[in-house]
């Protein structure tokens, strides 16, 4: 509320030199007189424009340098403003100090890279961060300043620490957590050769029950169990992400001390951000819902054991790096005929692996009666899987490769669902394009899938897809039930002519484009999709003019900035 903001500021009517070309003129501070909801809902969003508001405390910001009352109200109104302090000089300037003194009590999200972290003592002299909830900090050397900063931030809920190599000064992580009484999520990167101290100076049995999310990276694969002393102090973890799978002893520690764990990522990339919200309530049945494991670093023998342990709750299984993923004692596992994974809905496995792995995958599919989604199935690596145990399963979603070699398995699988017609449960199809070379490719059967509602197309790179135009044209004329199209690629084909035909589809309602860069020719092509209920662009937005102009033409446009500067 406005009453909570200090309005006793003799400088509120005087403009700062950094924000005004005429310092001697009086500034009309209308923001201080407006109702709070007007400032919060209308003034702040318009001032900062599109994208996540980012304020670099070491650079002039005209919107916040006008007057202190103005700045305080704007900062308090917008919870999404992220502040970055990065100063290369040996000390903060008087202007930096003045700005920090005014803003510190209202900052909610702050990043301190290496050049900013060294100024923590001077930062603390300017005021306490009473409102800070998210801190992203780079630590190199002594942590005394960090501990003092944490002592002044009583409301911190998210902490992201990057600890650089320093053999002489181990990071006392437990001392850090002792000063974060409300911490919910901890992200921690331990660089190679860096050392952390997991001993507690006072309480050997101290636990941190508020922390529910832990994402931890140790760049040394030989130290895969380095976080176990910390994990055993986190009894209420719901999500745990480690870049390297722990040893069998480490996995036993996780099972013993984290009874409420629901999502376990033992792979890289180690956490899809969109998965975070899918956390069940505490009173739900304990057990893993999601397991992701990377065979390239898996040295233990606990994958099958974990699946058996969590057979009543496991909903999603992601297996990566098949050639290195070893399932020992497969024969013993296959002997469990009465086991059922009734909750398993989604299965993802690699497109190449050892021959013995095929038996394991078949066993999982056979014992998952409610399986709805399978990806990625490559008939060259998994012969007869599509038209074997998967053909007669009521799958709602499947992901397939479109390759340069002959693919009779895919042809027969799609043909089978065409013949089923309305009896087919297949509603979502994900195609990963490696190559399209022949006009009689099996993908040209897809437009005949009348019950298909979602079509997802992934492009590995900017390859020349000779028949892409023809395929999209067939889709726009067929697939009468199609409602959503998802396009994913690091780089899209150099021409966007192929996308025009999608705008002619009569029933298409949503289109999502997920990429790193949106070229101008693609932005122009999207103007033909003004009739959609939703057009969602997810990419690294460097220039805001193109998406803003497109939104003026397409009111249903939504865009997500995939990357933003933190450190």
C-alpha positions as CSV (number, residue, x, y, z in Angstrom):
1,X,0.0,0.0,0.0
2,X,1.1,3.6,-0.5
3,X,1.3,4.2,3.2
4,X,4.1,1.7,3.5
5,X,6.4,3.8,1.3
6,X,8.4,6.6,2.9
7,X,7.2,9.9,1.4
8,X,9.4,12.1,3.6
9,X,12.0,13.0,1.0
10,X,13.1,16.6,0.5
11,X,14.5,15.8,-2.9
12,X,11.3,14.4,-4.3
13,X,10.4,17.6,-6.2
14,X,13.9,18.0,-7.6
15,X,15.0,16.1,-10.7
16,X,18.4,14.4,-10.7
17,X,21.0,15.4,-13.2
18,X,21.1,12.0,-14.8
19,X,17.5,12.1,-15.7
20,X,16.9,15.6,-16.8
21,X,18.5,17.9,-19.3
22,X,17.4,20.9,-17.4
23,X,18.5,20.4,-13.8
24,X,17.3,23.8,-12.7
25,X,13.7,23.2,-13.7
26,X,11.2,21.8,-11.2
27,X,9.9,18.2,-11.9
28,X,6.2,17.6,-11.9
29,X,6.0,14.4,-9.7
30,X,2.5,13.2,-10.6
31,X,3.2,9.6,-9.7
32,X,3.2,10.3,-5.9
33,X,-0.4,11.6,-6.2
34,X,-1.9,8.7,-8.2
35,X,-3.8,5.8,-6.6
36,X,-1.6,2.8,-5.9
37,X,-3.5,0.4,-8.3
38,X,-3.0,2.9,-11.2
39,X,0.7,3.0,-10.6
40,X,1.0,-0.8,-10.3
41,X,-1.3,-1.8,-13.2
42,X,-0.7,0.9,-15.7
43,X,2.2,3.3,-15.0
44,X,5.0,0.8,-14.2
45,X,4.3,-1.6,-17.2
46,X,4.2,1.3,-19.6
47,X,7.4,2.8,-18.3
48,X,9.5,-0.3,-18.6
49,X,7.9,-1.5,-21.9
50,X,8.1,-5.1,-23.1
51,X,10.1,-7.9,-21.6
52,X,11.3,-8.5,-18.1
53,X,12.3,-5.1,-16.5
54,X,16.0,-5.1,-15.8
55,X,17.8,-2.2,-14.0
56,X,21.6,-2.1,-14.0
57,X,22.5,-0.2,-10.9
58,X,25.8,0.8,-12.3
59,X,24.2,2.5,-15.3
60,X,21.9,5.6,-15.6
61,X,18.2,4.8,-15.6
62,X,16.1,7.8,-16.5
63,X,12.9,6.2,-15.3
64,X,14.3,5.8,-11.7
65,X,16.6,8.8,-11.5
66,X,13.8,11.4,-11.8
67,X,13.0,11.5,-8.1
68,X,13.2,9.2,-5.2
69,X,9.5,9.1,-4.5
70,X,8.8,8.2,-8.1
71,X,11.5,5.4,-8.0
72,X,10.2,4.0,-4.7
73,X,6.6,3.7,-6.0
74,X,7.6,2.2,-9.3
75,X,9.9,-0.4,-7.7
76,X,7.3,-1.3,-5.2
77,X,4.6,-1.6,-7.9
78,X,6.5,-4.1,-10.1
79,X,7.6,-7.4,-8.5
80,X,9.3,-8.5,-11.7
81,X,12.0,-5.9,-11.8
82,X,15.5,-7.5,-11.7
83,X,18.5,-5.5,-10.5
84,X,22.1,-6.1,-11.5
85,X,25.1,-4.5,-9.8
86,X,28.3,-4.8,-11.8
87,X,31.0,-2.2,-11.1
88,X,34.5,-2.5,-12.5
89,X,35.9,0.3,-10.4
90,X,37.6,-0.2,-7.0
91,X,34.8,1.6,-5.2
92,X,31.2,2.7,-5.7
93,X,30.8,6.3,-6.9
94,X,28.7,8.8,-5.0
95,X,26.0,8.4,-7.5
96,X,25.9,4.6,-7.1
97,X,25.7,5.0,-3.3
98,X,22.9,7.6,-3.5
99,X,20.9,5.3,-5.8
100,X,21.5,2.2,-3.7
101,X,20.6,4.1,-0.5
102,X,17.3,4.9,-2.0
103,X,16.5,1.6,-3.8
104,X,18.0,-1.1,-1.4
105,X,14.9,-1.5,0.9
106,X,12.7,-2.1,-2.2
107,X,14.8,-4.4,-4.3
108,X,13.2,-7.9,-4.6
109,X,15.5,-9.6,-7.2
110,X,19.2,-8.9,-7.3
111,X,22.2,-10.3,-9.2
112,X,25.8,-9.7,-8.1
113,X,28.4,-11.0,-10.6
114,X,32.1,-11.1,-9.7
115,X,32.6,-7.4,-10.3
116,X,29.6,-6.6,-8.1
117,X,30.1,-9.1,-5.3
118,X,33.3,-7.5,-4.3
119,X,31.4,-4.3,-3.5
120,X,29.1,-6.0,-0.9
121,X,30.6,-4.2,2.1
122,X,30.0,-0.8,0.4
123,X,26.6,-2.1,-0.7
124,X,25.6,-2.9,2.9
125,X,26.6,0.6,4.0
126,X,23.9,2.0,1.7
127,X,21.1,0.1,3.4
128,X,19.5,-3.3,4.1
129,X,17.7,-5.3,1.4
130,X,14.5,-5.8,3.5
131,X,12.4,-6.9,0.5
132,X,14.9,-9.1,-1.3
133,X,13.5,-12.6,-2.1
134,X,15.8,-13.7,-5.0
135,X,19.6,-13.4,-5.0
136,X,21.9,-14.6,-7.7
137,X,25.6,-14.2,-6.7
138,X,29.0,-15.1,-7.9
139,X,31.4,-16.0,-5.0
140,X,35.2,-16.1,-5.3
141,X,37.2,-16.2,-2.1
142,X,36.0,-15.2,1.3
143,X,32.3,-15.4,2.1
144,X,32.3,-13.0,5.1
145,X,30.6,-10.3,3.0
146,X,28.1,-12.8,1.6
147,X,27.1,-13.9,5.1
148,X,26.6,-10.3,6.2
149,X,24.5,-9.7,3.2
150,X,22.3,-12.7,3.9
151,X,21.9,-11.6,7.5
152,X,20.3,-8.4,6.2
153,X,17.8,-10.2,3.9
154,X,15.3,-11.9,6.2
155,X,12.8,-12.7,3.4
156,X,15.1,-14.5,0.9
157,X,13.3,-17.5,-0.7
158,X,15.5,-18.1,-3.8
159,X,19.3,-18.3,-3.7
160,X,21.6,-19.0,-6.7
161,X,25.3,-19.3,-5.9
162,X,28.2,-19.8,-8.3
163,X,31.4,-20.7,-6.4
164,X,34.6,-20.2,-8.3
165,X,37.8,-22.2,-7.9
166,X,39.4,-21.4,-4.6
167,X,41.2,-24.2,-2.8
168,X,42.4,-22.0,0.1
169,X,38.9,-20.8,1.0
170,X,36.2,-23.6,1.2
171,X,32.7,-22.3,1.0
172,X,30.8,-23.1,4.3
173,X,27.5,-23.8,2.7
174,X,25.7,-24.7,5.9
175,X,26.7,-21.3,7.4
176,X,25.1,-19.7,4.3
177,X,21.8,-21.7,4.8
178,X,21.7,-20.8,8.5
179,X,21.1,-17.2,7.5
180,X,18.3,-18.0,5.0
181,X,15.4,-19.0,7.3
182,X,12.8,-18.8,4.5
183,X,14.8,-20.3,1.7
184,X,12.7,-22.5,-0.6
185,X,14.9,-23.0,-3.6
186,X,18.7,-23.4,-3.8
187,X,20.7,-23.4,-7.1
188,X,24.3,-24.1,-6.6
189,X,27.3,-24.4,-9.0
190,X,30.6,-25.7,-7.7
191,X,33.3,-25.1,-10.2
192,X,36.1,-27.6,-10.8
193,X,38.7,-27.6,-8.0
194,X,36.5,-25.5,-5.7
195,X,35.9,-26.9,-2.2
196,X,32.9,-26.7,0.0
197,X,32.8,-27.3,3.8
198,X,29.8,-29.4,4.8
199,X,30.6,-29.5,8.5
200,X,28.3,-27.6,10.9
201,X,30.0,-25.4,13.5
202,X,27.3,-25.8,16.1
203,X,24.5,-28.2,15.3
204,X,25.4,-31.6,13.8
205,X,21.7,-32.6,13.3
206,X,20.5,-29.2,11.8
207,X,17.9,-29.6,9.0
208,X,16.5,-27.1,6.6
209,X,12.9,-28.1,6.2
210,X,11.8,-25.2,4.1
211,X,13.9,-26.0,1.1
212,X,11.9,-28.0,-1.5
213,X,14.0,-27.4,-4.7
214,X,17.7,-28.1,-5.0
215,X,19.6,-27.9,-8.3
216,X,23.3,-28.6,-7.8
217,X,26.2,-28.8,-10.2
218,X,29.7,-30.0,-9.4
219,X,31.8,-29.8,-12.5
220,X,34.1,-32.6,-11.3
221,X,32.5,-35.9,-12.2
222,X,34.7,-37.7,-9.6
223,X,32.9,-35.7,-6.9
224,X,29.4,-36.9,-7.8
225,X,28.5,-37.5,-4.1
226,X,29.8,-34.1,-2.8
227,X,26.3,-32.8,-2.1
228,X,25.1,-35.8,-0.1
229,X,25.9,-34.3,3.3
230,X,23.7,-31.4,2.3
231,X,20.9,-33.5,0.8
232,X,20.5,-35.5,4.0
233,X,19.6,-32.2,5.8
234,X,16.7,-31.5,3.3
235,X,13.9,-33.8,4.4
236,X,11.2,-31.9,2.4
237,X,12.8,-31.9,-1.0
238,X,10.3,-32.1,-3.8
239,X,12.7,-31.6,-6.7
240,X,16.4,-32.6,-6.9
241,X,18.6,-32.0,-10.0
242,X,22.2,-33.2,-10.2
243,X,24.2,-33.1,-13.4
244,X,26.0,-36.4,-12.5
245,X,24.1,-39.4,-11.2
246,X,25.3,-40.3,-7.7
247,X,26.8,-43.6,-6.6
248,X,24.6,-46.3,-5.2
249,X,25.6,-45.2,-1.7
250,X,24.6,-41.6,-2.6
251,X,21.3,-42.8,-4.0
252,X,20.6,-44.7,-0.8
253,X,21.1,-41.4,1.1
254,X,18.5,-39.7,-1.2
255,X,16.0,-42.5,-0.6
256,X,16.6,-42.4,3.2
257,X,16.5,-38.7,3.8
258,X,14.2,-37.3,1.1
259,X,10.9,-39.2,1.5
260,X,8.8,-36.5,-0.2
261,X,11.0,-36.3,-3.4
262,X,8.8,-36.2,-6.5
263,X,11.1,-35.1,-9.4
264,X,14.7,-36.4,-9.8
265,X,16.9,-35.2,-12.6
266,X,20.2,-37.1,-13.0
267,X,21.0,-35.7,-16.4
268,X,22.0,-32.6,-18.4
269,X,20.3,-30.4,-19.3
270,X,19.2,-31.0,-15.8
271,X,16.0,-29.2,-15.2
272,X,13.3,-28.1,-17.8
273,X,12.0,-25.0,-16.1
274,X,8.4,-25.7,-17.1
275,X,8.4,-28.8,-14.9
276,X,8.7,-26.9,-11.7
277,X,5.0,-26.1,-11.2
278,X,4.1,-29.8,-11.4
279,X,4.7,-30.5,-7.8
280,X,2.0,-32.4,-5.9
281,X,0.7,-31.5,-2.5
282,X,2.4,-32.9,0.6
283,X,-0.5,-35.1,1.6
284,X,-0.3,-37.0,-1.8
285,X,1.2,-40.5,-1.8
286,X,5.0,-40.3,-1.4
287,X,7.1,-41.4,-4.3
288,X,8.8,-40.2,-7.5
289,X,6.7,-38.8,-10.3
290,X,9.5,-38.0,-12.7
291,X,12.9,-39.7,-13.2
292,X,15.4,-38.5,-15.8
293,X,18.8,-40.2,-16.0
294,X,21.8,-39.9,-18.3
295,X,23.5,-43.1,-19.2
296,X,26.7,-41.3,-20.1
297,X,27.5,-40.7,-16.4
298,X,25.4,-43.5,-14.8
299,X,27.8,-45.8,-12.9
300,X,25.4,-47.2,-10.4
301,X,23.1,-50.2,-10.7
302,X,19.9,-48.6,-9.3
303,X,17.7,-47.6,-12.3
304,X,15.7,-50.8,-12.3
305,X,15.6,-50.8,-8.5
306,X,14.3,-47.2,-8.5
307,X,11.6,-48.0,-10.9
308,X,10.4,-50.9,-8.8
309,X,10.6,-48.8,-5.6
310,X,8.4,-46.1,-7.2
311,X,6.2,-48.3,-9.4
312,X,3.0,-46.9,-7.8
313,X,3.7,-43.3,-8.4
314,X,6.1,-43.0,-11.4
315,X,4.5,-40.9,-14.2
316,X,7.3,-39.9,-16.5
317,X,10.6,-41.7,-17.3
318,X,13.3,-40.0,-19.4
319,X,16.4,-42.1,-20.4
320,X,19.3,-40.4,-22.2
321,X,22.6,-41.5,-23.9
322,X,21.6,-45.0,-24.7
323,X,24.9,-46.4,-25.8
324,X,26.2,-45.9,-22.2
325,X,23.1,-46.8,-20.3
326,X,23.6,-50.2,-18.9
327,X,20.8,-52.2,-17.3
328,X,22.4,-55.0,-15.4
329,X,20.6,-58.1,-14.4
330,X,18.0,-57.5,-17.1
331,X,17.0,-61.2,-17.0
332,X,16.1,-60.9,-13.3
333,X,14.1,-57.8,-13.9
334,X,12.2,-59.3,-16.8
335,X,11.2,-62.1,-14.5
336,X,8.8,-59.7,-12.6
337,X,5.7,-60.6,-14.5
338,X,3.2,-59.2,-12.0
339,X,4.7,-55.7,-11.8
340,X,2.6,-52.8,-13.2
341,X,3.5,-49.2,-13.6
342,X,-0.1,-48.0,-13.6
343,X,0.7,-44.3,-13.3
344,X,3.4,-44.2,-16.0
345,X,2.0,-42.0,-18.8
346,X,5.2,-40.7,-20.5
347,X,8.3,-42.6,-21.7
348,X,11.3,-41.2,-23.5
349,X,14.2,-43.3,-24.5
350,X,17.3,-42.7,-26.7
351,X,17.4,-43.6,-30.4
352,X,20.6,-45.7,-30.0
353,X,21.6,-48.1,-27.3
354,X,22.9,-51.6,-26.5
355,X,20.9,-54.5,-27.8
356,X,20.0,-55.7,-24.3
357,X,18.3,-52.3,-23.7
358,X,15.6,-53.2,-26.2
359,X,14.4,-55.9,-23.9
360,X,14.2,-53.5,-21.0
361,X,12.2,-51.0,-23.0
362,X,9.8,-53.7,-24.2
363,X,9.4,-54.8,-20.6
364,X,8.5,-51.3,-19.4
365,X,6.0,-50.8,-22.2
366,X,4.3,-54.1,-21.5
367,X,4.0,-53.3,-17.8
368,X,2.7,-49.8,-18.3
369,X,-1.0,-50.3,-19.2
370,X,-1.8,-46.6,-19.1
371,X,1.1,-45.3,-21.2
372,X,0.0,-42.3,-23.3
373,X,3.2,-40.8,-24.8
374,X,6.3,-42.4,-26.2
375,X,9.4,-40.6,-27.7
376,X,11.6,-40.9,-29.7
377,X,11.1,-44.1,-31.7
378,X,13.7,-44.7,-34.4
379,X,12.8,-47.9,-36.3
380,X,16.4,-48.3,-37.4
381,X,17.5,-48.5,-33.7
382,X,14.4,-50.2,-32.5
383,X,13.3,-52.6,-35.2
384,X,9.7,-54.0,-35.0
385,X,8.9,-51.8,-31.9
386,X,6.4,-49.6,-33.7
387,X,4.5,-52.4,-35.2
388,X,5.1,-54.8,-32.3
389,X,4.0,-53.9,-28.8
390,X,3.4,-50.2,-29.6
391,X,1.1,-50.7,-32.6
392,X,-1.9,-51.8,-30.6
393,X,-1.4,-49.5,-27.6
394,X,-3.9,-46.7,-27.3
395,X,-1.2,-44.0,-27.4
396,X,-2.3,-40.4,-27.4
397,X,1.1,-39.1,-28.4
398,X,4.2,-40.4,-30.2
399,X,7.5,-38.8,-31.4
400,X,9.1,-40.1,-34.6
401,X,12.1,-39.3,-36.7
402,X,11.9,-38.4,-40.4
403,X,15.2,-39.8,-41.8
404,X,16.9,-40.2,-45.1
405,X,16.7,-44.0,-45.1
406,X,13.7,-46.2,-45.9
407,X,11.2,-46.3,-43.0
408,X,8.7,-49.0,-43.6
409,X,7.9,-49.3,-39.9
410,X,6.7,-45.7,-39.7
411,X,4.7,-46.1,-42.8
412,X,2.8,-49.1,-41.5
413,X,2.3,-47.5,-38.1
414,X,0.7,-44.4,-39.5
415,X,-1.3,-46.4,-42.0
416,X,-2.7,-48.5,-39.2
417,X,-4.0,-45.4,-37.4
418,X,-5.5,-44.1,-40.6
419,X,-7.4,-47.3,-41.0
420,X,-8.6,-47.0,-37.3
421,X,-10.1,-43.6,-38.1
422,X,-12.2,-42.4,-35.2
423,X,-11.2,-45.4,-33.3
424,X,-7.6,-44.2,-33.0
425,X,-6.5,-42.5,-29.8
426,X,-3.5,-40.8,-31.5
427,X,-4.1,-37.0,-31.0
428,X,-0.5,-35.6,-30.9
429,X,2.4,-36.4,-33.2
430,X,5.9,-35.0,-32.9
431,X,8.2,-35.2,-36.0
432,X,11.9,-34.6,-35.7
433,X,13.2,-33.8,-39.2
434,X,16.6,-35.1,-40.2
435,X,15.9,-35.1,-43.9
436,X,13.1,-35.2,-46.4
437,X,14.1,-36.4,-49.8
438,X,11.3,-38.4,-51.4
439,X,7.8,-37.3,-52.3
440,X,6.5,-40.7,-51.3
441,X,7.9,-40.5,-47.8
442,X,5.7,-41.9,-45.0
443,X,5.1,-38.4,-43.6
444,X,2.7,-37.7,-46.5
445,X,0.3,-40.1,-44.8
446,X,0.0,-37.8,-41.8
447,X,-2.5,-35.4,-43.4
448,X,-4.9,-38.4,-43.5
449,X,-4.9,-38.6,-39.7
450,X,-8.3,-36.9,-39.3
451,X,-8.3,-37.2,-35.5
452,X,-4.9,-35.6,-35.0
453,X,-5.2,-32.4,-32.9
454,X,-1.5,-31.4,-32.3
455,X,1.4,-31.5,-34.7
456,X,4.9,-30.7,-33.4
457,X,7.7,-30.2,-35.9
458,X,11.4,-30.1,-34.9
459,X,14.2,-29.1,-37.1
460,X,17.7,-30.2,-36.1
461,X,19.4,-27.4,-38.1
462,X,19.1,-25.2,-41.1
463,X,19.0,-28.1,-43.5
464,X,17.4,-27.9,-46.9
465,X,14.1,-29.7,-46.8
466,X,13.2,-30.3,-50.4
467,X,9.7,-31.5,-49.7
468,X,8.8,-29.4,-46.7
469,X,6.6,-27.1,-48.8
470,X,4.6,-30.0,-50.2
471,X,4.2,-31.6,-46.8
472,X,2.9,-28.4,-45.1
473,X,0.5,-27.8,-48.0
474,X,-0.9,-31.4,-47.6
475,X,-1.3,-30.7,-43.8
476,X,-3.2,-27.5,-44.5
477,X,-5.6,-29.4,-46.8
478,X,-5.9,-32.5,-44.6
479,X,-5.7,-33.1,-40.9
480,X,-9.2,-31.7,-40.5
481,X,-9.1,-32.0,-36.7
482,X,-5.8,-30.2,-36.3
483,X,-6.0,-27.4,-33.7
484,X,-2.4,-26.7,-32.6
485,X,1.0,-26.6,-34.4
486,X,4.3,-26.4,-32.5
487,X,7.5,-25.5,-34.3
488,X,10.9,-26.0,-32.6
489,X,14.3,-25.3,-34.0
490,X,17.6,-23.6,-33.2
491,X,17.5,-22.2,-36.7
492,X,14.6,-22.5,-39.1
493,X,15.0,-23.1,-42.8
494,X,16.3,-20.0,-44.6
495,X,13.0,-19.5,-46.4
496,X,9.7,-19.1,-44.7
497,X,7.6,-19.8,-47.7
498,X,6.6,-23.2,-46.3
499,X,4.8,-21.7,-43.4
500,X,2.3,-19.7,-45.5
501,X,0.2,-22.7,-46.2
502,X,-0.5,-23.3,-42.6
503,X,-2.4,-20.1,-42.4
504,X,-4.9,-21.6,-44.8
505,X,-5.9,-24.4,-42.4
506,X,-9.6,-23.9,-41.5
507,X,-9.5,-25.2,-37.9
508,X,-6.1,-24.2,-36.7
509,X,-6.4,-22.3,-33.5
510,X,-2.9,-22.2,-31.9
511,X,0.7,-22.0,-33.1
512,X,3.7,-22.0,-30.8
513,X,7.2,-21.2,-32.2
514,X,10.2,-22.1,-30.0
515,X,13.6,-21.0,-31.3
516,X,16.6,-18.9,-30.5
517,X,16.2,-16.3,-33.3
518,X,13.2,-15.0,-35.3
519,X,14.4,-13.8,-38.7
520,X,12.6,-10.9,-40.4
521,X,11.2,-13.0,-43.2
522,X,9.5,-15.3,-40.6
523,X,8.0,-12.4,-38.7
524,X,6.5,-11.1,-41.9
525,X,5.1,-14.5,-42.8
526,X,3.4,-14.7,-39.4
527,X,1.2,-11.7,-40.3
528,X,-1.0,-14.2,-42.1
529,X,-2.0,-15.8,-38.8
530,X,-4.1,-13.0,-37.4
531,X,-7.1,-15.3,-37.1
532,X,-5.5,-17.6,-34.5
533,X,-6.7,-17.6,-30.9
534,X,-3.1,-17.9,-29.8
535,X,0.2,-17.2,-31.5
536,X,3.0,-17.8,-29.0
537,X,6.7,-16.9,-29.8
538,X,9.4,-18.1,-27.5
539,X,12.9,-16.9,-28.4
540,X,15.9,-14.8,-27.4
541,X,14.4,-11.3,-27.9
542,X,17.2,-8.8,-28.7
543,X,15.1,-6.2,-30.5
544,X,11.6,-5.5,-29.2
545,X,10.3,-3.5,-32.2
546,X,9.5,-6.6,-34.4
547,X,7.3,-8.5,-31.8
548,X,5.6,-5.2,-30.7
549,X,4.7,-4.4,-34.4
550,X,3.5,-7.9,-34.9
551,X,1.3,-7.7,-31.8
552,X,-0.3,-4.6,-33.3
553,X,-1.4,-6.7,-36.2
554,X,-2.2,-9.9,-34.2
555,X,-3.8,-9.1,-30.8
556,X,-3.6,-12.8,-29.8
557,X,0.2,-12.7,-30.0
558,X,2.0,-13.8,-26.8
559,X,5.8,-13.8,-26.6
560,X,8.2,-15.2,-24.0
561,X,11.7,-14.0,-23.6
562,X,13.7,-17.2,-23.3
563,X,16.9,-15.7,-22.1
564,X,17.6,-12.6,-20.1
565,X,20.9,-11.4,-18.5
566,X,21.4,-12.4,-14.9
567,X,25.1,-12.4,-14.5
